[in-house]
């Protein structure tokens, strides 16, 4: 509803009353308020205006009567019309105020209902916050286990790299030992064959030696019998003994060399055994490390799979609750916008209501002032009439 603008200006109403017999009353002047705001009434007259018009009719019954000018009648007519229109406006404003009050009450009730409807949303938001906190607390040990698994996997990886470096360092030695072992195996087989051959030679030599000794003994016996007869065989016997001695010394040296080579072979065989044990120990350690590495790799893969699954679950949970929170936040924002609009509408309606109430108050004051002026003019007319009647009687 748009507020009407009212301008108040003072106009002077002059009423001249003339009586028969040359007597005239004094001119009375009354200040009235003129209101501009349009006339939309139906020409209603109030009681004061009726009394004023009645006063004029009574004065016209006298001999000379009151000589009221046409402008003054027109002014009174306009004032009555404007008063009627203002009364209609006051009724319309009162009706509008009643409607506004009803709308304000209805809006206040709706607002209270809306405020009561917020509680489920806040309860749902609090519940979601609690679920998020609970999920965070449940995920925290898993994240800690994942971090521990990462640290353990890093430690195993460092151990694996160090053991792999040791293995790479040991592998050339092992390869050298294997080649040496192969050579030693071949040498051993050759030596064993050689020993068998030497043993067979030794058996033959012993047999030949015994045969030769037996022959020599028989020769010595035969030579001792013919010692006086034939001297040259003594020279042949010494030469033969020297040759036998030389031959046996060669055999002894050969046996010494073979024994030394056999001793060296035993020593080498001991070294080969020691190296073989070391190699077997290294092989067992490498096998154990390989098994440990495979176990750790399997455990690492399982931990990585568990981590990926937990991260996927965490991501899905965060996405789900983020979507819910965004939806609830959107609803809250919409409700806040509605509350702001409602508050603005209430402030606007309250401002309009204050303006209308101020207009109503000013109209009531103006009507009261107008009524007071009309009642004062009516009293003056009546006093003039009674004063004239009293003078005529005298």
DOVEX-498129 format. One record per residue (C-alpha): residue number from 1; residue in three letters; chain; z, y, x. Coordinates in nm, 4 decimals. Example, Ala and Ser with C-alpha at 12.3 -4.5 7.8 and 13.67 -1.06 7.14 Angstrom:
REM residues 2
[1, "ALA", "A", [0.7800, -0.4500, 1.2300]]
[2, "SER", "A", [0.7140, -0.1060, 1.3670]]
REM end
This chain:
REM residues 394
[1, "UNK", "A", [0.0000, 0.0000, 0.0000]]
[2, "UNK", "A", [-0.0962, 0.3408, 0.1422]]
[3, "UNK", "A", [0.1622, 0.6145, 0.1302]]
[4, "UNK", "A", [0.0706, 0.9336, -0.0540]]
[5, "UNK", "A", [0.1136, 1.2660, 0.1122]]
[6, "UNK", "A", [0.3105, 1.5191, -0.0751]]
[7, "UNK", "A", [0.3117, 1.8919, -0.0022]]
[8, "UNK", "A", [0.5695, 2.1050, -0.1591]]
[9, "UNK", "A", [0.5031, 2.4735, -0.2219]]
[10, "UNK", "A", [0.7018, 2.7199, -0.4340]]
[11, "UNK", "A", [0.5386, 2.8998, -0.7268]]
[12, "UNK", "A", [0.6994, 3.1575, -0.9469]]
[13, "UNK", "A", [0.7044, 3.1162, -1.3234]]
[14, "UNK", "A", [0.7317, 3.4525, -1.5020]]
[15, "UNK", "A", [0.8109, 3.4473, -1.8698]]
[16, "UNK", "A", [0.8036, 3.7717, -2.0611]]
[17, "UNK", "A", [0.9772, 3.7937, -2.3966]]
[18, "UNK", "A", [0.9141, 4.0904, -2.6217]]
[19, "UNK", "A", [1.0993, 4.1509, -2.9515]]
[20, "UNK", "A", [1.0163, 4.3620, -3.2582]]
[21, "UNK", "A", [1.1802, 4.7006, -3.2926]]
[22, "UNK", "A", [1.0974, 4.8055, -2.9332]]
[23, "UNK", "A", [1.3547, 4.5886, -2.7743]]
[24, "UNK", "A", [1.2510, 4.3735, -2.4810]]
[25, "UNK", "A", [1.4515, 4.1336, -2.2733]]
[26, "UNK", "A", [1.4563, 4.1383, -1.8973]]
[27, "UNK", "A", [1.2065, 3.9273, -1.7164]]
[28, "UNK", "A", [1.3483, 3.6028, -1.5789]]
[29, "UNK", "A", [1.1870, 3.4397, -1.2836]]
[30, "UNK", "A", [1.2318, 3.0699, -1.1977]]
[31, "UNK", "A", [1.1092, 2.9041, -0.8726]]
[32, "UNK", "A", [0.9427, 2.5655, -0.9373]]
[33, "UNK", "A", [0.8112, 2.3032, -0.6998]]
[34, "UNK", "A", [0.4409, 2.2301, -0.7153]]
[35, "UNK", "A", [0.3385, 1.8773, -0.6070]]
[36, "UNK", "A", [-0.0062, 1.7781, -0.4926]]
[37, "UNK", "A", [-0.0893, 1.4140, -0.4889]]
[38, "UNK", "A", [-0.3333, 1.3550, -0.7743]]
[39, "UNK", "A", [-0.2762, 1.2630, -1.1369]]
[40, "UNK", "A", [-0.3327, 0.9092, -1.2555]]
[41, "UNK", "A", [-0.1046, 0.9122, -1.5604]]
[42, "UNK", "A", [-0.1845, 0.9233, -1.9295]]
[43, "UNK", "A", [-0.0359, 1.2601, -2.0172]]
[44, "UNK", "A", [0.3209, 1.1607, -2.0922]]
[45, "UNK", "A", [0.5708, 1.4348, -2.1780]]
[46, "UNK", "A", [0.9384, 1.4173, -2.0868]]
[47, "UNK", "A", [1.2216, 1.5403, -2.3016]]
[48, "UNK", "A", [1.2748, 1.8615, -2.1083]]
[49, "UNK", "A", [0.9116, 1.9565, -2.1482]]
[50, "UNK", "A", [0.9390, 1.8835, -2.5211]]
[51, "UNK", "A", [1.2432, 2.1055, -2.5543]]
[52, "UNK", "A", [1.0658, 2.3802, -2.3635]]
[53, "UNK", "A", [0.7667, 2.3651, -2.5951]]
[54, "UNK", "A", [1.0023, 2.3544, -2.8940]]
[55, "UNK", "A", [1.1670, 2.6694, -2.7649]]
[56, "UNK", "A", [0.8358, 2.8455, -2.7505]]
[57, "UNK", "A", [0.7557, 2.7427, -3.1130]]
[58, "UNK", "A", [1.0893, 2.8811, -3.2340]]
[59, "UNK", "A", [1.0311, 3.2125, -3.0641]]
[60, "UNK", "A", [0.6875, 3.2423, -3.2257]]
[61, "UNK", "A", [0.8596, 3.2293, -3.5753]]
[62, "UNK", "A", [1.0294, 3.5551, -3.5047]]
[63, "UNK", "A", [0.8728, 3.8838, -3.5912]]
[64, "UNK", "A", [0.7245, 3.9634, -3.2521]]
[65, "UNK", "A", [0.8197, 3.6233, -3.0856]]
[66, "UNK", "A", [0.7792, 3.5463, -2.7228]]
[67, "UNK", "A", [0.4528, 3.6509, -2.5792]]
[68, "UNK", "A", [0.3769, 3.3632, -2.3444]]
[69, "UNK", "A", [0.0649, 3.4008, -2.1395]]
[70, "UNK", "A", [-0.2077, 3.1396, -2.1284]]
[71, "UNK", "A", [-0.1573, 3.0863, -1.7554]]
[72, "UNK", "A", [0.2062, 2.9993, -1.8027]]
[73, "UNK", "A", [0.1186, 2.7443, -2.0726]]
[74, "UNK", "A", [-0.1474, 2.5966, -1.8523]]
[75, "UNK", "A", [0.0989, 2.5795, -1.5638]]
[76, "UNK", "A", [0.3543, 2.3985, -1.7768]]
[77, "UNK", "A", [0.0849, 2.1620, -1.9044]]
[78, "UNK", "A", [-0.0181, 2.0805, -1.5460]]
[79, "UNK", "A", [0.3428, 2.0309, -1.4438]]
[80, "UNK", "A", [0.3981, 1.7918, -1.7367]]
[81, "UNK", "A", [0.0843, 1.5969, -1.6493]]
[82, "UNK", "A", [0.1833, 1.5753, -1.2830]]
[83, "UNK", "A", [0.5362, 1.4728, -1.3778]]
[84, "UNK", "A", [0.3976, 1.1934, -1.5959]]
[85, "UNK", "A", [0.1676, 1.0781, -1.3168]]
[86, "UNK", "A", [0.4558, 1.0848, -1.0677]]
[87, "UNK", "A", [0.6699, 0.8836, -1.3051]]
[88, "UNK", "A", [0.3892, 0.6286, -1.3302]]
[89, "UNK", "A", [0.3681, 0.6254, -0.9522]]
[90, "UNK", "A", [0.7449, 0.5762, -0.9296]]
[91, "UNK", "A", [0.7206, 0.2791, -1.1673]]
[92, "UNK", "A", [0.4301, 0.1384, -0.9658]]
[93, "UNK", "A", [0.6235, 0.1899, -0.6417]]
[94, "UNK", "A", [0.9305, 0.0239, -0.7881]]
[95, "UNK", "A", [0.7157, -0.2704, -0.8975]]
[96, "UNK", "A", [0.5557, -0.2838, -0.5521]]
[97, "UNK", "A", [0.8991, -0.2676, -0.3895]]
[98, "UNK", "A", [1.0155, -0.5567, -0.6095]]
[99, "UNK", "A", [0.7086, -0.7570, -0.5080]]
[100, "UNK", "A", [0.7687, -0.6726, -0.1415]]
[101, "UNK", "A", [1.1335, -0.7731, -0.1698]]
[102, "UNK", "A", [1.0272, -1.1009, -0.3324]]
[103, "UNK", "A", [0.7715, -1.1578, -0.0525]]
[104, "UNK", "A", [1.0333, -1.0750, 0.2127]]
[105, "UNK", "A", [1.2801, -1.3208, 0.0573]]
[106, "UNK", "A", [1.0100, -1.5852, 0.0321]]
[107, "UNK", "A", [0.9058, -1.5173, 0.3915]]
[108, "UNK", "A", [1.2695, -1.5363, 0.5073]]
[109, "UNK", "A", [1.3077, -1.8711, 0.3321]]
[110, "UNK", "A", [0.9850, -1.9979, 0.4899]]
[111, "UNK", "A", [1.0992, -1.8716, 0.8277]]
[112, "UNK", "A", [1.4306, -2.0537, 0.7898]]
[113, "UNK", "A", [1.2376, -2.3684, 0.6972]]
[114, "UNK", "A", [1.0113, -2.3249, 0.9995]]
[115, "UNK", "A", [1.3118, -2.2773, 1.2228]]
[116, "UNK", "A", [1.4651, -2.5958, 1.0846]]
[117, "UNK", "A", [1.1382, -2.7786, 1.1502]]
[118, "UNK", "A", [1.1528, -2.6927, 1.5213]]
[119, "UNK", "A", [1.4397, -2.9322, 1.5828]]
[120, "UNK", "A", [1.2312, -3.2541, 1.5756]]
[121, "UNK", "A", [0.9924, -3.1081, 1.8318]]
[122, "UNK", "A", [1.2757, -3.0015, 2.0606]]
[123, "UNK", "A", [1.4376, -3.3428, 2.0176]]
[124, "UNK", "A", [1.1062, -3.5092, 2.1040]]
[125, "UNK", "A", [1.0663, -3.2827, 2.4090]]
[126, "UNK", "A", [1.4205, -3.3640, 2.5253]]
[127, "UNK", "A", [1.3509, -3.7334, 2.4712]]
[128, "UNK", "A", [1.0319, -3.7112, 2.6761]]
[129, "UNK", "A", [1.2173, -3.5259, 2.9528]]
[130, "UNK", "A", [1.4793, -3.8018, 2.9579]]
[131, "UNK", "A", [1.2091, -4.0682, 2.9715]]
[132, "UNK", "A", [1.0383, -3.8862, 3.2586]]
[133, "UNK", "A", [1.3689, -3.8639, 3.4461]]
[134, "UNK", "A", [1.4384, -4.2320, 3.3794]]
[135, "UNK", "A", [1.0892, -4.3284, 3.4952]]
[136, "UNK", "A", [1.1356, -4.1156, 3.8069]]
[137, "UNK", "A", [1.4670, -4.2892, 3.8794]]
[138, "UNK", "A", [1.3064, -4.6293, 3.8224]]
[139, "UNK", "A", [1.0121, -4.5455, 4.0466]]
[140, "UNK", "A", [1.2310, -4.4003, 4.3245]]
[141, "UNK", "A", [1.3459, -4.7458, 4.4586]]
[142, "UNK", "A", [0.9880, -4.8687, 4.4432]]
[143, "UNK", "A", [0.8700, -4.5654, 4.6389]]
[144, "UNK", "A", [1.1528, -4.6298, 4.8879]]
[145, "UNK", "A", [1.0433, -4.9942, 4.9171]]
[146, "UNK", "A", [0.6859, -4.8780, 4.9695]]
[147, "UNK", "A", [0.7989, -4.6424, 5.2473]]
[148, "UNK", "A", [1.0046, -4.9209, 5.4065]]
[149, "UNK", "A", [0.7089, -5.1566, 5.3792]]
[150, "UNK", "A", [0.4887, -4.8926, 5.5426]]
[151, "UNK", "A", [0.7395, -4.8571, 5.8277]]
[152, "UNK", "A", [0.7691, -5.2357, 5.8650]]
[153, "UNK", "A", [0.3902, -5.2705, 5.8588]]
[154, "UNK", "A", [0.3652, -4.9993, 6.1227]]
[155, "UNK", "A", [0.6203, -5.1814, 6.3395]]
[156, "UNK", "A", [0.4331, -5.5097, 6.2954]]
[157, "UNK", "A", [0.1086, -5.3376, 6.3755]]
[158, "UNK", "A", [0.2573, -5.1969, 6.6968]]
[159, "UNK", "A", [0.3945, -5.5418, 6.7853]]
[160, "UNK", "A", [0.0597, -5.6982, 6.7048]]
[161, "UNK", "A", [-0.1220, -5.4488, 6.9250]]
[162, "UNK", "A", [0.1227, -5.5082, 7.2127]]
[163, "UNK", "A", [0.0960, -5.8865, 7.1760]]
[164, "UNK", "A", [-0.2817, -5.8568, 7.1519]]
[165, "UNK", "A", [-0.2843, -5.6550, 7.4737]]
[166, "UNK", "A", [-0.0674, -5.9200, 7.6423]]
[167, "UNK", "A", [-0.2978, -6.1901, 7.5091]]
[168, "UNK", "A", [-0.6021, -6.0078, 7.6424]]
[169, "UNK", "A", [-0.4286, -5.9818, 7.9786]]
[170, "UNK", "A", [-0.3277, -6.3510, 7.9769]]
[171, "UNK", "A", [-0.6637, -6.4850, 7.8541]]
[172, "UNK", "A", [-0.8419, -6.4247, 8.1931]]
[173, "UNK", "A", [-0.5564, -6.6035, 8.3732]]
[174, "UNK", "A", [-0.5747, -6.8858, 8.1221]]
[175, "UNK", "A", [-0.9528, -6.9045, 8.1666]]
[176, "UNK", "A", [-0.9041, -6.9106, 8.5463]]
[177, "UNK", "A", [-0.6399, -7.1786, 8.5136]]
[178, "UNK", "A", [-0.8658, -7.3811, 8.2885]]
[179, "UNK", "A", [-1.1501, -7.3603, 8.5411]]
[180, "UNK", "A", [-0.9007, -7.4454, 8.8198]]
[181, "UNK", "A", [-0.7717, -7.7329, 8.6072]]
[182, "UNK", "A", [-1.1226, -7.8620, 8.5610]]
[183, "UNK", "A", [-1.1853, -7.8389, 8.9343]]
[184, "UNK", "A", [-0.8537, -8.0059, 9.0055]]
[185, "UNK", "A", [-0.9351, -8.2796, 8.7561]]
[186, "UNK", "A", [-1.2668, -8.3428, 8.9293]]
[187, "UNK", "A", [-1.0997, -8.3302, 9.2696]]
[188, "UNK", "A", [-0.8297, -8.5639, 9.1489]]
[189, "UNK", "A", [-1.0805, -8.8105, 9.0172]]
[190, "UNK", "A", [-1.2695, -8.7912, 9.3453]]
[191, "UNK", "A", [-0.9477, -8.8348, 9.5411]]
[192, "UNK", "A", [-0.8419, -9.1258, 9.3270]]
[193, "UNK", "A", [-1.1769, -9.2860, 9.3891]]
[194, "UNK", "A", [-1.1441, -9.2098, 9.7583]]
[195, "UNK", "A", [-0.7916, -9.3562, 9.7645]]
[196, "UNK", "A", [-0.9140, -9.6730, 9.6014]]
[197, "UNK", "A", [-1.1913, -9.6937, 9.8557]]
[198, "UNK", "A", [-0.9459, -9.6287, 10.1406]]
[199, "UNK", "A", [-0.7084, -9.8877, 10.0053]]
[200, "UNK", "A", [-0.9918, -10.1375, 9.9946]]
[201, "UNK", "A", [-1.0900, -10.0360, 10.3476]]
[202, "UNK", "A", [-0.7286, -10.0701, 10.4533]]
[203, "UNK", "A", [-0.7134, -10.4177, 10.3062]]
[204, "UNK", "A", [-1.0346, -10.5086, 10.4883]]
[205, "UNK", "A", [-0.9064, -10.3540, 10.8080]]
[206, "UNK", "A", [-0.5811, -10.5425, 10.7851]]
[207, "UNK", "A", [-0.7713, -10.8578, 10.7228]]
[208, "UNK", "A", [-1.0046, -10.7872, 11.0116]]
[209, "UNK", "A", [-0.7084, -10.6928, 11.2289]]
[210, "UNK", "A", [-0.5326, -11.0165, 11.1529]]
[211, "UNK", "A", [-0.8482, -11.2066, 11.2231]]
[212, "UNK", "A", [-0.9021, -11.0174, 11.5457]]
[213, "UNK", "A", [-0.5371, -11.0701, 11.6469]]
[214, "UNK", "A", [-0.5706, -11.4342, 11.5748]]
[215, "UNK", "A", [-0.8895, -11.4427, 11.7807]]
[216, "UNK", "A", [-0.7208, -11.2483, 12.0587]]
[217, "UNK", "A", [-0.4241, -11.4812, 12.0574]]
[218, "UNK", "A", [-0.6546, -11.7725, 12.0784]]
[219, "UNK", "A", [-0.8472, -11.6017, 12.3542]]
[220, "UNK", "A", [-0.5251, -11.5177, 12.5398]]
[221, "UNK", "A", [-0.4136, -11.8756, 12.5101]]
[222, "UNK", "A", [-0.7427, -12.0023, 12.6380]]
[223, "UNK", "A", [-0.7537, -11.7417, 12.9115]]
[224, "UNK", "A", [-0.4016, -11.8303, 13.0259]]
[225, "UNK", "A", [-0.5079, -12.1859, 13.0683]]
[226, "UNK", "A", [-0.8045, -12.0970, 13.2899]]
[227, "UNK", "A", [-0.6328, -11.8162, 13.4753]]
[228, "UNK", "A", [-0.6651, -11.9708, 13.8093]]
[229, "UNK", "A", [-1.0191, -12.0721, 13.7506]]
[230, "UNK", "A", [-1.1838, -11.7542, 13.6119]]
[231, "UNK", "A", [-1.0477, -11.4004, 13.6932]]
[232, "UNK", "A", [-1.3094, -11.1701, 13.5337]]
[233, "UNK", "A", [-1.1936, -11.2281, 13.1762]]
[234, "UNK", "A", [-0.8786, -11.0339, 13.2629]]
[235, "UNK", "A", [-1.0910, -10.7248, 13.3006]]
[236, "UNK", "A", [-1.2659, -10.7931, 12.9738]]
[237, "UNK", "A", [-0.9274, -10.8396, 12.8005]]
[238, "UNK", "A", [-0.7958, -10.5015, 12.9143]]
[239, "UNK", "A", [-1.1101, -10.3322, 12.7997]]
[240, "UNK", "A", [-1.0877, -10.5082, 12.4692]]
[241, "UNK", "A", [-0.7232, -10.4109, 12.4310]]
[242, "UNK", "A", [-0.8112, -10.0496, 12.5082]]
[243, "UNK", "A", [-1.0849, -10.0523, 12.2507]]
[244, "UNK", "A", [-0.8526, -10.2093, 11.9972]]
[245, "UNK", "A", [-0.5869, -9.9509, 12.0762]]
[246, "UNK", "A", [-0.8387, -9.6672, 12.0445]]
[247, "UNK", "A", [-0.9671, -9.8097, 11.7206]]
[248, "UNK", "A", [-0.6196, -9.8411, 11.5764]]
[249, "UNK", "A", [-0.5274, -9.4917, 11.6882]]
[250, "UNK", "A", [-0.8372, -9.3657, 11.5063]]
[251, "UNK", "A", [-0.7337, -9.5651, 11.1999]]
[252, "UNK", "A", [-0.3793, -9.4238, 11.2251]]
[253, "UNK", "A", [-0.5096, -9.0677, 11.2547]]
[254, "UNK", "A", [-0.7399, -9.1293, 10.9641]]
[255, "UNK", "A", [-0.4506, -9.2634, 10.7633]]
[256, "UNK", "A", [-0.2410, -8.9618, 10.8636]]
[257, "UNK", "A", [-0.5184, -8.7328, 10.7450]]
[258, "UNK", "A", [-0.5482, -8.9250, 10.4224]]
[259, "UNK", "A", [-0.1721, -8.9124, 10.3760]]
[260, "UNK", "A", [-0.1712, -8.5417, 10.4384]]
[261, "UNK", "A", [-0.4553, -8.4944, 10.1889]]
[262, "UNK", "A", [-0.2621, -8.7163, 9.9477]]
[263, "UNK", "A", [0.0504, -8.5068, 9.9972]]
[264, "UNK", "A", [-0.1535, -8.1922, 9.9424]]
[265, "UNK", "A", [-0.3009, -8.3525, 9.6333]]
[266, "UNK", "A", [0.0486, -8.4273, 9.4991]]
[267, "UNK", "A", [0.1555, -8.0696, 9.5672]]
[268, "UNK", "A", [-0.1583, -7.9428, 9.3996]]
[269, "UNK", "A", [-0.0971, -8.1794, 9.1146]]
[270, "UNK", "A", [0.2539, -8.0379, 9.0738]]
[271, "UNK", "A", [0.1110, -7.6867, 9.0675]]
[272, "UNK", "A", [-0.1448, -7.7979, 8.8113]]
[273, "UNK", "A", [0.1324, -7.9475, 8.6006]]
[274, "UNK", "A", [0.3349, -7.6270, 8.6238]]
[275, "UNK", "A", [0.0302, -7.4181, 8.5358]]
[276, "UNK", "A", [-0.0484, -7.6563, 8.2543]]
[277, "UNK", "A", [0.3026, -7.6203, 8.1164]]
[278, "UNK", "A", [0.2769, -7.2436, 8.1441]]
[279, "UNK", "A", [-0.0587, -7.2561, 7.9699]]
[280, "UNK", "A", [0.0786, -7.4820, 7.6968]]
[281, "UNK", "A", [0.3728, -7.2466, 7.6545]]
[282, "UNK", "A", [0.1316, -6.9545, 7.6345]]
[283, "UNK", "A", [-0.0807, -7.1451, 7.3837]]
[284, "UNK", "A", [0.2235, -7.2185, 7.1717]]
[285, "UNK", "A", [0.3337, -6.8545, 7.1919]]
[286, "UNK", "A", [-0.0176, -6.7374, 7.1014]]
[287, "UNK", "A", [-0.0265, -6.9807, 6.8081]]
[288, "UNK", "A", [0.3155, -6.8604, 6.6929]]
[289, "UNK", "A", [0.2032, -6.4987, 6.7240]]
[290, "UNK", "A", [-0.1131, -6.5787, 6.5308]]
[291, "UNK", "A", [0.0906, -6.7376, 6.2527]]
[292, "UNK", "A", [0.3295, -6.4397, 6.2539]]
[293, "UNK", "A", [0.0335, -6.2011, 6.2452]]
[294, "UNK", "A", [-0.1262, -6.3854, 5.9549]]
[295, "UNK", "A", [0.2046, -6.3864, 5.7678]]
[296, "UNK", "A", [0.2512, -6.0144, 5.8288]]
[297, "UNK", "A", [-0.1070, -5.9411, 5.7261]]
[298, "UNK", "A", [-0.0571, -6.1349, 5.4041]]
[299, "UNK", "A", [0.2714, -5.9543, 5.3378]]
[300, "UNK", "A", [0.1054, -5.6216, 5.4201]]
[301, "UNK", "A", [-0.1782, -5.6930, 5.1777]]
[302, "UNK", "A", [0.0705, -5.7898, 4.9058]]
[303, "UNK", "A", [0.2732, -5.4737, 4.9688]]
[304, "UNK", "A", [-0.0445, -5.2634, 4.9646]]
[305, "UNK", "A", [-0.1497, -5.4265, 4.6370]]
[306, "UNK", "A", [0.1977, -5.3631, 4.4934]]
[307, "UNK", "A", [0.1812, -5.0046, 4.6137]]
[308, "UNK", "A", [-0.1628, -4.9539, 4.4568]]
[309, "UNK", "A", [-0.0410, -5.1048, 4.1280]]
[310, "UNK", "A", [0.2720, -4.8891, 4.1251]]
[311, "UNK", "A", [0.0715, -4.5782, 4.2117]]
[312, "UNK", "A", [-0.1694, -4.6589, 3.9288]]
[313, "UNK", "A", [0.1215, -4.7087, 3.6888]]
[314, "UNK", "A", [0.2802, -4.3835, 3.8072]]
[315, "UNK", "A", [-0.0498, -4.1986, 3.7653]]
[316, "UNK", "A", [-0.0980, -4.3400, 3.4139]]
[317, "UNK", "A", [0.2604, -4.2516, 3.3199]]
[318, "UNK", "A", [0.2248, -3.8989, 3.4573]]
[319, "UNK", "A", [-0.1081, -3.8546, 3.2764]]
[320, "UNK", "A", [0.0387, -3.9854, 2.9493]]
[321, "UNK", "A", [0.3448, -3.7644, 2.9598]]
[322, "UNK", "A", [0.1438, -3.4663, 3.0889]]
[323, "UNK", "A", [-0.0867, -3.5031, 2.7880]]
[324, "UNK", "A", [0.2128, -3.5244, 2.5551]]
[325, "UNK", "A", [0.3771, -3.2241, 2.7199]]
[326, "UNK", "A", [0.0535, -3.0228, 2.7003]]
[327, "UNK", "A", [0.0208, -3.1091, 2.3308]]
[328, "UNK", "A", [0.3824, -3.0123, 2.2619]]
[329, "UNK", "A", [0.3421, -2.6972, 2.4712]]
[330, "UNK", "A", [0.0320, -2.6083, 2.2674]]
[331, "UNK", "A", [0.2259, -2.6617, 1.9455]]
[332, "UNK", "A", [0.5112, -2.4484, 2.0784]]
[333, "UNK", "A", [0.2676, -2.1754, 2.1819]]
[334, "UNK", "A", [0.1054, -2.1826, 1.8365]]
[335, "UNK", "A", [0.4466, -2.1648, 1.6704]]
[336, "UNK", "A", [0.5482, -1.8778, 1.8966]]
[337, "UNK", "A", [0.2256, -1.6957, 1.8071]]
[338, "UNK", "A", [0.2967, -1.7544, 1.4378]]
[339, "UNK", "A", [0.6547, -1.6332, 1.4840]]
[340, "UNK", "A", [0.5259, -1.3217, 1.6623]]
[341, "UNK", "A", [0.2750, -1.2556, 1.3836]]
[342, "UNK", "A", [0.5427, -1.3115, 1.1204]]
[343, "UNK", "A", [0.7789, -1.0788, 1.3077]]
[344, "UNK", "A", [0.5076, -0.8145, 1.3324]]
[345, "UNK", "A", [0.4296, -0.8534, 0.9601]]
[346, "UNK", "A", [0.8000, -0.8201, 0.8807]]
[347, "UNK", "A", [0.8291, -0.5096, 1.0949]]
[348, "UNK", "A", [0.5166, -0.3626, 0.9339]]
[349, "UNK", "A", [0.6399, -0.4460, 0.5844]]
[350, "UNK", "A", [0.9842, -0.3110, 0.6710]]
[351, "UNK", "A", [0.8241, 0.0113, 0.7955]]
[352, "UNK", "A", [0.6132, 0.0361, 0.4791]]
[353, "UNK", "A", [0.9191, -0.0368, 0.2703]]
[354, "UNK", "A", [1.1121, 0.2403, 0.4471]]
[355, "UNK", "A", [0.8210, 0.4798, 0.3948]]
[356, "UNK", "A", [0.8017, 0.3880, 0.0247]]
[357, "UNK", "A", [1.1772, 0.4152, -0.0092]]
[358, "UNK", "A", [1.1651, 0.7618, 0.1501]]
[359, "UNK", "A", [0.8814, 0.8592, -0.0843]]
[360, "UNK", "A", [1.0777, 0.7292, -0.3817]]
[361, "UNK", "A", [1.3856, 0.9240, -0.2721]]
[362, "UNK", "A", [1.1836, 1.2420, -0.2295]]
[363, "UNK", "A", [1.0208, 1.1900, -0.5722]]
[364, "UNK", "A", [1.3598, 1.1340, -0.7328]]
[365, "UNK", "A", [1.4894, 1.4518, -0.5688]]
[366, "UNK", "A", [1.1794, 1.6411, -0.6827]]
[367, "UNK", "A", [1.2122, 1.5051, -1.0380]]
[368, "UNK", "A", [1.5810, 1.5993, -1.0430]]
[369, "UNK", "A", [1.4943, 1.9493, -0.9194]]
[370, "UNK", "A", [1.2177, 1.9770, -1.1788]]
[371, "UNK", "A", [1.4537, 1.8576, -1.4541]]
[372, "UNK", "A", [1.7173, 2.1058, -1.3407]]
[373, "UNK", "A", [1.4681, 2.3922, -1.3495]]
[374, "UNK", "A", [1.3417, 2.2912, -1.6946]]
[375, "UNK", "A", [1.6960, 2.2671, -1.8300]]
[376, "UNK", "A", [1.7792, 2.6060, -1.6776]]
[377, "UNK", "A", [1.4704, 2.7698, -1.8390]]
[378, "UNK", "A", [1.5529, 2.6128, -2.1752]]
[379, "UNK", "A", [1.9064, 2.7527, -2.1605]]
[380, "UNK", "A", [1.7751, 3.0982, -2.0789]]
[381, "UNK", "A", [1.5366, 3.0896, -2.3756]]
[382, "UNK", "A", [1.8145, 2.9770, -2.6102]]
[383, "UNK", "A", [2.0475, 3.2486, -2.4813]]
[384, "UNK", "A", [1.7760, 3.5055, -2.5419]]
[385, "UNK", "A", [1.7246, 3.3787, -2.8956]]
[386, "UNK", "A", [2.0963, 3.3914, -2.9797]]
[387, "UNK", "A", [2.1274, 3.7349, -2.8232]]
[388, "UNK", "A", [1.8371, 3.8621, -3.0352]]
[389, "UNK", "A", [1.9895, 3.7117, -3.3542]]
[390, "UNK", "A", [2.3229, 3.8762, -3.2831]]
[391, "UNK", "A", [2.1601, 4.2184, -3.2338]]
[392, "UNK", "A", [1.9626, 4.1804, -3.5568]]
[393, "UNK", "A", [2.2785, 4.0981, -3.7487]]
[394, "UNK", "A", [2.4534, 4.4008, -3.6077]]
REM end
